[in-house]
Amino acid sequence: MALSFPNPCRTYDETKHGVWFWGYDNAREITFLVEDHVLMNFDSALGSDEAGVLASFDQHRNEILKIAMALYAEGRQALYILH
């Protein structure tokens, strides 16, 4: 089965400076962290605070998921960091 993202949940991690989100390959959960500076590259006008980073993630979710799927296709791991 291919990687899917049925759960739209995401959470900001102030310590890691990024947004965690999760995908699934069958019953296997795959964890992703996209660093905030990556999100700011999509839209530098958004703030670097939690609300701004989450807004950038939400606005560019489809692009981020495509990147996540490409990383997963290269080699299956349980954790990926988009940086």
C-alpha positions in Angstrom: 0.0 0.0 0.0 1.2 3.5 -0.7 1.8 6.2 1.8 -1.3 8.2 2.7 -2.2 11.1 5.0 -5.7 10.5 6.2 -5.2 12.3 9.5 -4.9 16.1 9.0 -3.5 16.6 12.5 -0.3 18.5 12.8 1.4 20.0 15.8 4.0 22.7 16.3 7.2 21.8 18.2 8.8 24.9 19.6 11.9 23.0 20.8 12.5 21.4 17.3 11.4 24.5 15.5 9.0 22.7 13.2 5.7 21.0 12.6 5.1 17.3 13.2 2.7 15.4 10.9 1.9 11.7 10.3 1.4 9.5 7.3 0.4 5.8 7.1 1.6 2.9 5.0 -1.0 0.3 5.7 -1.0 0.0 9.5 2.5 1.5 9.9 2.7 5.1 11.1 5.3 7.3 9.6 6.4 10.5 11.4 7.5 13.6 9.6 8.9 16.9 10.9 9.1 19.9 8.6 11.4 22.5 10.0 10.0 26.0 10.3 12.7 27.6 8.0 11.5 25.3 5.2 7.9 26.5 5.7 9.1 30.1 5.7 10.7 29.4 2.3 7.2 28.8 1.0 5.9 32.1 2.2 8.4 34.5 3.9 5.6 37.0 4.7 4.1 34.7 7.3 5.4 35.1 10.9 7.9 32.8 12.5 5.7 32.3 15.6 3.6 29.1 16.1 0.5 30.6 14.4 2.5 31.7 11.4 4.3 28.4 11.0 1.1 26.4 11.3 -0.6 28.7 8.8 2.2 28.2 6.3 2.0 24.4 6.8 -1.8 24.5 6.2 -1.5 26.7 3.2 1.2 24.6 1.6 0.1 21.2 2.9 -0.3 19.5 -0.6 3.2 20.6 -1.6 4.7 19.3 1.7 2.9 16.0 1.4 4.3 15.5 -2.1 7.8 16.1 -0.7 7.1 13.7 2.1 5.9 11.0 -0.3 9.0 11.4 -2.5 11.2 11.0 0.6 9.4 8.0 1.7 9.6 6.4 -1.8 13.4 6.8 -1.7 13.8 4.6 1.4 11.3 3.6 4.0 12.0 4.8 7.5 9.9 5.6 10.5 11.0 9.2 10.8 11.7 11.9 8.3 12.9 15.4 8.8 12.3 17.9 6.0 15.0 20.4 6.2 
